[in-house]
Amino acid sequence: MSKRLITARHLLACLAAVVVNAACLAMPAAAQKVPIPLVQEALIKSTLMTFNDANITGNYDVLHAKLSKPFRDQFPPERLKEVFKVFADNHIDFKIVVAKTPIPKQEPAVNDNGVLSLYGYFDTTPSHVYYELEFIMSDNEWKPIRIDVNVRKPDAAAKPEEKKDDKK
């Protein structure tokens, strides 16, 4: 084969790769799919551990760097420190969640705007770690757009086996 033919094939292959990548990046938000359970668990735990580390150390730079661009733009590290002050002030440390399996409170879903919602809790004692995490594709990966964490006593609704039905 001539060098010219090999170069033309190589250029065609590169062009095809660019077109495929561009098509994937141009995918409408609604076309985003819910990641597999293993990826969901990794997103939940990595987000919560980065959040936990920021609260323990008082350094919110790494958490800030891992957020989606819209979240980063709205909340600089100093603002994150203010917003999550209650966790640091109360010395809340929930690193035990890495040894637990997340329990979903609703089915993971991607809405029409491309927002992946992962809501649930970790069955820890004496309190549960409840989370409502939302992610968007940012910098070609799922990154948090919303972090809502609450450490509190278990909800009665979370343990239906403990509910008593007195109606007969």
N, C-alpha and C positions, 0 to 999 in steps of 0.2 A: 504494500500500500504506500501511496505517496504521503509525504509529510503534510501536504496541503489537505488531503482527505482526513487524516487523523486530526489535524487542527480544526477542521470544519466540524467533525463529529464531536470533538471536545467542546467547542464553542456552543454547539447545539445542545449538548448535555448540560452545560452550565446554564444556558438560557432556560432550558426546561426546569432545572432546579430552582432558578430565580422565580419563574412563573408559578411553580407549585408553592414555594414559600410565600410569595405575595398573595396567592389565593388563600392560604391558611391564615395569614395575618389579616386579610380583608374579610374573613369570615364574620358574618353578622353576630352580634352579641347573643342573640337568641339561639344561635347554632352551637354555642359552647355546650359541652356535655359535662355532666357530673363526673368527677374523677372516680377511679376505682376506690374501694374502701381503704386499702393500704395507703393510698395517697391522701385520702381524707384524714386518716389518723395522723399521718406525718404533718399535714397542714395544721391540724388542731394542736398537736403537741409542740411543734416547733414554734408556733405563734404564742402559745401559752408560756412556754419556757423562756422565750425571749422577753415577753412581757414580765414574767416573774423575776428574771435576772435584772431587768431595768428597775423594777420596784425595790429590789433588795440592795442593789449597788447605788441607786440614785443616778445612774448614767443611762440616759435614754437615747444616746446616739445610735447604738446598734438597732434598737427597736425602730427608731425613725428610718434608718437605712433599709429595713426590711418591709416597710409599709408600701402600699401602692402610691403612685405619684400623686393622685388627688389628695390622699390622706397626708402624705408628706408636705404637700403645698399648704394644706390647711393647718397642720399641727407641727410646728418646729419642736425640737427636743425640749426646749424650756417650757413650752405649753403642755406637752405630754406629761412632764413632771408635775405641773400644777393640777392637771385633770386627774391624774392617778395618785395624788398625794395621800389619799386615805389608805391605800395599800401600804405605802412606805411608812406612814405614821403609825400604823397598827402592826407593823412587822409581819405582814401576811406573806407566808411562804408556802406555796402549794406544789413544790417540786415532786411530791409523791405521785402526781398524775402520770408521770412517765412510766410508772410501773403498773398502771391501771389501763383498762380498756374504756374508751369513751362510750357513753350510752346516749344514743340519739333521742331527742325529744320530738323530733319530726323527721320526715324523710329528707335527705339532702336534695337540694334542687338548685337549678340555675334559672333565674327569671328572665323575662324578655329583654332586660337591660344587661344581661350577661353577668349578674351578681350571683355567686355561689353562696348559699346559706348553709352553714353547719351549726346547728343548735343542739345542745345536749348538756350532759353533766358527767362528772366522775364520782363514783360511789366511794367517797373517802369518809373517814371518821375523824373527829366527831361531826364535821360539816362536809357537805358536798361542794364541789367546785362546779358551778353552773356557767355555761358560756353560750354566747350568741356571737358567732364569728361570721363575717361576710368577706368574700374575696372577689376581686376582679382580675382579669388578665392585665398585667402591667409589666412592662419590660419582658414580655413573652413568657410570663409565669404567673401562677395564682399568687396574689399578694393581698394582704388585709386592707379592706376599705372601712371595716367596722370591727371594733373589739369591745365586747361587753362581758365582763366577768363579775360573778357574784359568788362569794363564799358564805354559805349559810346552812342552817339546819335543813335536813331533807324535806322536800315538799311532800305533803300527803298524797298529792296526785302522782308523784314519781314512784310510789310504792303501792299499786292498787291491791296487792295481796293483803295489805294491812287495813284496808277499808272494810268497815263492817256495814252490812246492809240489814237494818233492823226491820225493814218492811217485809211482811209476809203475806 
